[in-house]
Amino acid sequence: MYVKSNIWVQKKCLTPVCFFLGCGGTLAALEGILQYPHSSSLQYRHNEQCVWTIETTEGHILNITFTSFHLEASSNCYSDYLL
């Protein structure tokens, strides 16, 4: 599993499951776990933008499961959103 990011982290994991503590990057692996970098805090940083690209090869299906997801209440998803 690989993570490529110009902002926070560059890391190669040799195990099939890893926790990534950066904010944004590109993931390419058969499986893995993506975790918010400040998991000990219930609040995220003001104006923090974590953009992740998940790559796979043709013919593979991505199965993404969110175990926890917090969105700030706002009209029209102005403040927080998942795209």
C-alpha positions, 0 to 999 in steps of 0.5 A: 500500500502506498500513500503519496502526498505533497502536504503531510506524509509519504509512506509505504506499508508492507502489511495489507492494512495500514492507518494513514495519519496524513491529510490527503494523498493517493492510495493504491492497494488491494485493501486498507484503512484510512483514518483522520490524522487527529483521531484523538481530537473530536474537532478537525482543524479550521478550513482543513481540506483532506482530499484523497484519491483511491486508485484501482486497476480496471476490473476491480470493485471498490468497497468503501465503508465509513465507520464514523463520519461527522459533518457540520450542520449547514445549509446546502452542505456549504461547510462539510461534504463528501464528494 
